[in-house]
């Protein structure tokens, strides 16, 4: 193991955070302790690691995933970032800053050790535990690192995620949604053209023709999407991805992602190559609504058609619910889809600018650049 970077959250400097993390018994052979001490001495800033008596040092356990160093003037906790963050205090702004930097390290495959410090007064009373930052460490073996340097292996790896067919589907889908929205809204409430009280010519006919043509193109696009779900090679594009929770770990990752979105998470959000569970549920819900939209649109299209068995089947939603309800559902889904589009665009831009996720560019060129040691939830470790 080796230290990659120390990040200071509060009043301590990065080197001081590293020194606090390096506090351990003399001669410790723990690889984490050795890496921290070696990095601290390599900084050559005159800061030496503190030696903790054996009886004042409590190592981490599976139940309490951080060590405790009981110094004369302070108590230091070091270990799993989430575990340390649960017992340490920090402001909302500090938590957001911490999460943003931890996410950046997570995408590079770094393991982040949280560091918290509680000061002691002259009587030895321990004050509140304050989060001070973290130390990002590489878990790659030194032999592998040396081999990578010798072979001039690049540190970043391009991971192909979205195939060409899906990217074409994405942008064609956007164009058709815009066309269907404009023409559909005009059919519902004409907002340009001649006064309806006067002769409008064949304007409505052309608008309706364009709406129907785009509607059938949307049906073909939907069938193309179903076909891709059947033949896609990557797990992010197969049928299985439509339901992203298959075990307890998936549920925990979804909860951690939700806490991250609500600014309630105490650690970094799980790293996904494709969509996380919340995103995938949103897409699956939109797919379901799109199916309803197609069938309600076909039912309205079939209204003037002759009474033969296949048109009777297509008109079944109208027979069950009535024309007003089918039209209302058809229009309501249009507004829901656009609410999703607006939120989707906002989150993509936010992820690209704040989290450096490169989601927009991935939908243009098909892939992400991830650090060689990254370990995403929905794929193997990047190597």
Secondary structure, 3 states (H helix, E strand, C coil): CEEEEEEECCCCCHHHHHHHHCCECCCCCCHHHHHHHHHHHHCCCCCCCCECCHHHEECCCCCCCEEEEECCCEEEEEEEHHHHHHHCECCHHHHHHHHHHHHHHHHCCCEEEEEEEEEECCCCCECCCEEEEEEEEECCCHHHHHHHHHCCCCCEEEEECCCHHHHHHHHHHHHHHHHHHHHHHHHHCCCCCCCCCCCCCCHHHHHHHHHHHHHHHHHHHHHHHHHHHHHCCCHHHCHHHHCCCCCHHHHHHHHHHHHHHCCCCCCCCCCCCCCCHHHHHHHHHHHHHHHHHHHHHHHHHCCCCCCCHHHHHHCHHHHHHCHHHHHHHHHHHHHHHHHHHHHHHHHHHHHHHCCCCCHHHHHHHCEEEEECCCCCCCCCCCC
